Amino acid sequence: TGAILTGANLTDADLTGAILTDADLSGAILTGADLTDADLTGAILRYHDIDTNLHGADMHRADLSYAGLRGADLSFADLSFADLSFADLTHSYLYGANLTGANMNGVYLGRAILTYANLSYANLYSVFLANADLNGADLTGADLSYAYMYEAHLNGAKLDGANLYGADLSRVELDYVQARNLLQCPAALPIH
């Protein structure tokens, strides 16, 4: 729709099923907003002077493919089964977010905070996670094929049944990781 909602206060708004394709939501406040089944394909939710606040937002099954979410606060958001393919989440804050089964193919998560996030069974194929904080994250059954994880922090993370085929785990911190039944695990997994 291309709607311009820059800086809008949408706190606790019911946006269930809303069609916000190509909408500009830069700096919008979406704390507690319900975006269940919303279509945000190509939406812009960029960080400018004010962080985009999606803290606790319900975006279950939402389409956020190609969305610009740099620096967004998505802590405790429900993004389960959402399509985030090729979204830019650089420096985003996803502490405790639910990303169960999410499609995150090609997502850029450089320096993002994903501490205690639930990424179980997520598609993280070819995702960029350099310097990301995934301490305590649940990556059970996640597809991390060809993920670039240079200097990522995964201390205390769960990687049971994860697919790490072709993943770059250079200088990754993996203390106290739970990693049973890994699929296509690199020969020299640097678990301490």
Backbone hydrogen bonds, N-H to C=O, Kabsch-Sander energy under -0.5 kcal/mol:
donor,donor_aa,acceptor,acceptor_aa,energy
2,G,21,T,-2.9
5,L,3,A,-0.7
5,L,24,D,-2.9
7,G,26,S,-2.4
8,A,5,L,-2.1
10,L,8,A,-0.9
10,L,29,I,-2.5
12,D,31,T,-2.5
13,A,10,L,-2.2
15,L,13,A,-1.0
15,L,34,D,-2.1
17,G,36,T,-2.5
18,A,15,L,-2.3
20,L,18,A,-0.8
20,L,39,D,-2.7
22,D,41,T,-2.3
23,A,20,L,-2.0
24,D,3,A,-2.9
25,L,23,A,-0.8
25,L,44,I,-3.2
27,G,46,R,-1.2
28,A,25,L,-2.4
29,I,8,A,-2.5
30,L,28,A,-0.7
30,L,53,N,-2.3
32,G,55,H,-1.9
33,A,30,L,-2.3
34,D,13,A,-2.5
35,L,33,A,-0.7
35,L,58,D,-3.0
37,D,60,H,-2.3
38,A,35,L,-2.3
39,D,18,A,-2.7
40,L,38,A,-0.7
40,L,63,D,-2.2
42,G,65,S,-2.3
43,A,40,L,-2.5
44,I,23,A,-2.9
45,L,43,A,-0.6
45,L,68,G,-2.4
47,Y,70,R,-0.6
48,H,46,R,-0.5
48,H,50,I,-1.1
53,N,28,A,-1.5
54,L,52,T,-0.7
54,L,73,D,-2.9
56,G,75,S,-2.3
57,A,54,L,-2.5
58,D,33,A,-1.9
59,M,57,A,-0.8
59,M,78,D,-2.7
61,R,80,S,-2.2
62,A,59,M,-2.5
63,D,38,A,-1.9
64,L,62,A,-0.8
64,L,83,D,-3.1
66,Y,85,S,-2.3
67,A,64,L,-2.1
68,G,43,A,-1.4
69,L,67,A,-0.8
69,L,88,D,-2.6
71,G,90,T,-2.6
72,A,69,L,-2.1
73,D,52,T,-2.9
74,L,72,A,-0.9
74,L,93,Y,-3.0
76,F,95,Y,-2.0
77,A,74,L,-2.0
78,D,57,A,-2.6
79,L,77,A,-0.9
79,L,98,N,-2.9
81,F,100,T,-2.3
82,A,79,L,-2.1
83,D,62,A,-2.5
84,L,82,A,-0.8
84,L,103,N,-3.0
86,F,105,N,-2.1
87,A,84,L,-2.3
88,D,67,A,-2.4
89,L,87,A,-0.7
89,L,108,Y,-2.8
91,H,110,G,-2.4
92,S,89,L,-2.1
93,Y,72,A,-2.8
94,L,92,S,-0.7
94,L,113,I,-3.6
96,G,115,T,-2.3
97,A,94,L,-2.2
98,N,77,A,-2.8
99,L,97,A,-0.8
99,L,118,N,-3.2
101,G,120,S,-2.3
102,A,99,L,-2.2
103,N,82,A,-2.6
104,M,102,A,-0.9
104,M,123,N,-2.8
106,G,125,Y,-2.4
107,V,104,M,-2.0
108,Y,87,A,-2.2
109,L,107,V,-0.7
109,L,128,F,-3.1
111,R,130,A,-2.2
112,A,109,L,-2.0
113,I,92,S,-2.7
114,L,112,A,-0.7
114,L,133,D,-3.4
116,Y,135,N,-1.8
117,A,114,L,-2.2
118,N,97,A,-2.8
119,L,117,A,-0.8
119,L,138,D,-2.8
121,Y,140,T,-2.4
122,A,119,L,-1.9
123,N,102,A,-2.8
124,L,122,A,-0.9
124,L,143,D,-2.2
126,S,145,S,-3.0
127,V,124,L,-1.7
128,F,107,V,-2.6
129,L,127,V,-0.7
129,L,148,Y,-3.6
131,N,150,Y,-2.4
132,A,129,L,-2.1
133,D,112,A,-2.7
134,L,132,A,-0.8
134,L,153,H,-3.3
136,G,155,N,-1.8
137,A,134,L,-2.2
138,D,117,A,-2.5
139,L,137,A,-0.7
139,L,158,K,-3.1
141,G,160,D,-2.5
142,A,139,L,-2.1
143,D,122,A,-2.4
144,L,142,A,-0.9
144,L,163,N,-2.7
146,Y,165,Y,-2.5
147,A,144,L,-2.1
148,Y,127,V,-2.7
149,M,147,A,-0.8
149,M,168,D,-2.2
151,E,170,S,-2.3
152,A,149,M,-2.4
153,H,132,A,-2.7
154,L,152,A,-0.6
154,L,173,E,-2.8
156,G,175,D,-2.6
157,A,154,L,-2.2
158,K,137,A,-2.5
159,L,157,A,-0.6
159,L,178,Q,-3.9
161,G,180,R,-2.8
162,A,159,L,-2.3
163,N,142,A,-2.6
164,L,162,A,-0.6
164,L,183,L,-2.2
167,A,164,L,-2.1
168,D,147,A,-2.9
169,L,167,A,-0.8
172,V,169,L,-1.7
173,E,152,A,-2.5
174,L,172,V,-0.6
177,V,174,L,-1.1
178,Q,157,A,-2.5
179,A,177,V,-0.7
183,L,162,A,-3.0
189,L,186,P,-0.8
189,L,187,A,-0.5
191,I,189,L,-2.0
